[in-house]
Amino acid sequence: MTETPDQTPDQIVDETAIALPDRLAADPSSPFHDPELLARGVGVRFKGVEKTNVEEYCVSEGWIRVPAGNARDRKGNPMTLKLKGPVEVWLREPGEA
């Protein structure tokens, strides 16, 4: 975060201050899909454990959807399980895996 002469500290926007949506889905056919945000990288912590296989989450309702093994439905989409518990989300750093 750098200051330029024509900006005051109040006008500087911190990139990490971007508000993450309450609900986000990895499925492109979902109305909650945001490709730009997913490309940037979103981290999800569920019940204190970081999860890397989350298909969808909702922070306010406290659930995540994860694939149920390699099972697929008749349209080829992964079968998912809805797990309930505390959900935390954050934007990943560019170098973070």
ChimeraX commands (.cxc) that place a marker at each C-alpha (Angstrom):
marker #1 position 0.00,0.00,0.00 radius 0.5
marker #1 position 1.71,3.13,-1.16 radius 0.5
marker #1 position 0.68,6.72,-0.99 radius 0.5
marker #1 position 0.88,9.04,-3.99 radius 0.5
marker #1 position 0.83,12.85,-3.64 radius 0.5
marker #1 position -2.71,13.17,-5.04 radius 0.5
marker #1 position -4.20,10.60,-2.63 radius 0.5
marker #1 position -5.01,10.98,1.03 radius 0.5
marker #1 position -4.81,7.95,3.33 radius 0.5
marker #1 position -8.62,7.81,3.36 radius 0.5
marker #1 position -8.73,7.35,-0.43 radius 0.5
marker #1 position -6.26,4.46,-0.55 radius 0.5
marker #1 position -7.97,1.11,-0.95 radius 0.5
marker #1 position -6.39,-1.93,0.64 radius 0.5
marker #1 position -6.70,-4.98,-1.65 radius 0.5
marker #1 position -7.19,-7.32,1.31 radius 0.5
marker #1 position -10.24,-5.30,2.40 radius 0.5
marker #1 position -12.31,-6.72,-0.47 radius 0.5
marker #1 position -15.48,-8.16,1.03 radius 0.5
marker #1 position -15.95,-11.81,0.22 radius 0.5
marker #1 position -19.48,-12.92,-0.65 radius 0.5
marker #1 position -21.54,-14.73,1.97 radius 0.5
marker #1 position -22.00,-17.60,-0.48 radius 0.5
marker #1 position -19.71,-18.77,-3.29 radius 0.5
marker #1 position -19.84,-21.79,-5.61 radius 0.5
marker #1 position -17.27,-23.41,-7.88 radius 0.5
marker #1 position -19.96,-24.71,-10.28 radius 0.5
marker #1 position -20.26,-22.36,-13.31 radius 0.5
marker #1 position -24.01,-23.05,-13.61 radius 0.5
marker #1 position -24.66,-21.77,-10.07 radius 0.5
marker #1 position -25.94,-18.21,-9.54 radius 0.5
marker #1 position -23.31,-17.88,-6.77 radius 0.5
marker #1 position -20.36,-18.55,-9.13 radius 0.5
marker #1 position -17.77,-15.73,-9.40 radius 0.5
marker #1 position -14.92,-16.73,-11.76 radius 0.5
marker #1 position -12.73,-13.68,-11.03 radius 0.5
marker #1 position -12.83,-14.28,-7.29 radius 0.5
marker #1 position -12.17,-18.01,-7.70 radius 0.5
marker #1 position -9.23,-17.28,-10.01 radius 0.5
marker #1 position -7.74,-15.01,-7.36 radius 0.5
marker #1 position -8.05,-17.76,-4.76 radius 0.5
marker #1 position -10.33,-18.18,-1.77 radius 0.5
marker #1 position -9.32,-20.12,1.32 radius 0.5
marker #1 position -11.93,-21.95,3.42 radius 0.5
marker #1 position -11.54,-23.10,7.01 radius 0.5
marker #1 position -14.27,-25.41,8.32 radius 0.5
marker #1 position -14.37,-26.27,12.05 radius 0.5
marker #1 position -10.81,-24.95,12.37 radius 0.5
marker #1 position -9.40,-27.13,9.55 radius 0.5
marker #1 position -8.42,-25.68,6.16 radius 0.5
marker #1 position -10.30,-27.41,3.34 radius 0.5
marker #1 position -9.12,-27.44,-0.26 radius 0.5
marker #1 position -11.95,-29.46,-1.83 radius 0.5
marker #1 position -14.93,-27.18,-1.11 radius 0.5
marker #1 position -17.46,-26.94,-3.97 radius 0.5
marker #1 position -19.67,-24.30,-2.29 radius 0.5
marker #1 position -19.91,-22.49,1.03 radius 0.5
marker #1 position -22.30,-20.24,2.96 radius 0.5
marker #1 position -20.85,-18.34,5.92 radius 0.5
marker #1 position -24.13,-17.01,7.38 radius 0.5
marker #1 position -25.84,-20.41,7.36 radius 0.5
marker #1 position -22.66,-22.22,8.46 radius 0.5
marker #1 position -22.22,-24.98,5.87 radius 0.5
marker #1 position -19.96,-26.18,3.07 radius 0.5
marker #1 position -20.46,-28.65,0.23 radius 0.5
marker #1 position -17.67,-31.13,-0.46 radius 0.5
marker #1 position -17.51,-33.92,-3.06 radius 0.5
marker #1 position -18.47,-37.41,-1.87 radius 0.5
marker #1 position -15.44,-39.33,-3.14 radius 0.5
marker #1 position -15.40,-39.92,-6.89 radius 0.5
marker #1 position -19.19,-40.38,-7.16 radius 0.5
marker #1 position -20.89,-38.49,-10.01 radius 0.5
marker #1 position -24.54,-37.85,-10.82 radius 0.5
marker #1 position -26.03,-38.74,-14.20 radius 0.5
marker #1 position -25.00,-35.34,-15.61 radius 0.5
marker #1 position -21.36,-35.83,-14.61 radius 0.5
marker #1 position -21.38,-33.41,-11.69 radius 0.5
marker #1 position -19.77,-34.51,-8.43 radius 0.5
marker #1 position -22.11,-35.81,-5.73 radius 0.5
marker #1 position -21.71,-33.55,-2.72 radius 0.5
marker #1 position -22.21,-33.69,1.03 radius 0.5
marker #1 position -23.45,-30.68,2.97 radius 0.5
marker #1 position -21.49,-30.34,6.21 radius 0.5
marker #1 position -22.63,-27.92,8.92 radius 0.5
marker #1 position -20.35,-26.00,11.25 radius 0.5
marker #1 position -18.42,-22.73,11.59 radius 0.5
marker #1 position -17.01,-21.47,8.26 radius 0.5
marker #1 position -14.21,-18.91,7.80 radius 0.5
marker #1 position -13.14,-17.59,4.38 radius 0.5
marker #1 position -10.28,-15.38,3.20 radius 0.5
marker #1 position -8.50,-14.31,0.03 radius 0.5
marker #1 position -5.33,-16.29,-0.57 radius 0.5
marker #1 position -2.02,-14.53,-1.09 radius 0.5
marker #1 position -0.60,-14.80,-4.65 radius 0.5
marker #1 position 2.15,-17.24,-3.55 radius 0.5
marker #1 position -0.06,-19.28,-1.22 radius 0.5
marker #1 position -1.03,-22.77,-2.42 radius 0.5
marker link #1:1,2 radius 0.2
marker link #1:2,3 radius 0.2
marker link #1:3,4 radius 0.2
marker link #1:4,5 radius 0.2
marker link #1:5,6 radius 0.2
marker link #1:6,7 radius 0.2
marker link #1:7,8 radius 0.2
marker link #1:8,9 radius 0.2
marker link #1:9,10 radius 0.2
marker link #1:10,11 radius 0.2
marker link #1:11,12 radius 0.2
marker link #1:12,13 radius 0.2
marker link #1:13,14 radius 0.2
marker link #1:14,15 radius 0.2
marker link #1:15,16 radius 0.2
marker link #1:16,17 radius 0.2
marker link #1:17,18 radius 0.2
marker link #1:18,19 radius 0.2
marker link #1:19,20 radius 0.2
marker link #1:20,21 radius 0.2
marker link #1:21,22 radius 0.2
marker link #1:22,23 radius 0.2
marker link #1:23,24 radius 0.2
marker link #1:24,25 radius 0.2
marker link #1:25,26 radius 0.2
marker link #1:26,27 radius 0.2
marker link #1:27,28 radius 0.2
marker link #1:28,29 radius 0.2
marker link #1:29,30 radius 0.2
marker link #1:30,31 radius 0.2
marker link #1:31,32 radius 0.2
marker link #1:32,33 radius 0.2
marker link #1:33,34 radius 0.2
marker link #1:34,35 radius 0.2
marker link #1:35,36 radius 0.2
marker link #1:36,37 radius 0.2
marker link #1:37,38 radius 0.2
marker link #1:38,39 radius 0.2
marker link #1:39,40 radius 0.2
marker link #1:40,41 radius 0.2
marker link #1:41,42 radius 0.2
marker link #1:42,43 radius 0.2
marker link #1:43,44 radius 0.2
marker link #1:44,45 radius 0.2
marker link #1:45,46 radius 0.2
marker link #1:46,47 radius 0.2
marker link #1:47,48 radius 0.2
marker link #1:48,49 radius 0.2
marker link #1:49,50 radius 0.2
marker link #1:50,51 radius 0.2
marker link #1:51,52 radius 0.2
marker link #1:52,53 radius 0.2
marker link #1:53,54 radius 0.2
marker link #1:54,55 radius 0.2
marker link #1:55,56 radius 0.2
marker link #1:56,57 radius 0.2
marker link #1:57,58 radius 0.2
marker link #1:58,59 radius 0.2
marker link #1:59,60 radius 0.2
marker link #1:60,61 radius 0.2
marker link #1:61,62 radius 0.2
marker link #1:62,63 radius 0.2
marker link #1:63,64 radius 0.2
marker link #1:64,65 radius 0.2
marker link #1:65,66 radius 0.2
marker link #1:66,67 radius 0.2
marker link #1:67,68 radius 0.2
marker link #1:68,69 radius 0.2
marker link #1:69,70 radius 0.2
marker link #1:70,71 radius 0.2
marker link #1:71,72 radius 0.2
marker link #1:72,73 radius 0.2
marker link #1:73,74 radius 0.2
marker link #1:74,75 radius 0.2
marker link #1:75,76 radius 0.2
marker link #1:76,77 radius 0.2
marker link #1:77,78 radius 0.2
marker link #1:78,79 radius 0.2
marker link #1:79,80 radius 0.2
marker link #1:80,81 radius 0.2
marker link #1:81,82 radius 0.2
marker link #1:82,83 radius 0.2
marker link #1:83,84 radius 0.2
marker link #1:84,85 radius 0.2
marker link #1:85,86 radius 0.2
marker link #1:86,87 radius 0.2
marker link #1:87,88 radius 0.2
marker link #1:88,89 radius 0.2
marker link #1:89,90 radius 0.2
marker link #1:90,91 radius 0.2
marker link #1:91,92 radius 0.2
marker link #1:92,93 radius 0.2
marker link #1:93,94 radius 0.2
marker link #1:94,95 radius 0.2
marker link #1:95,96 radius 0.2
marker link #1:96,97 radius 0.2
view
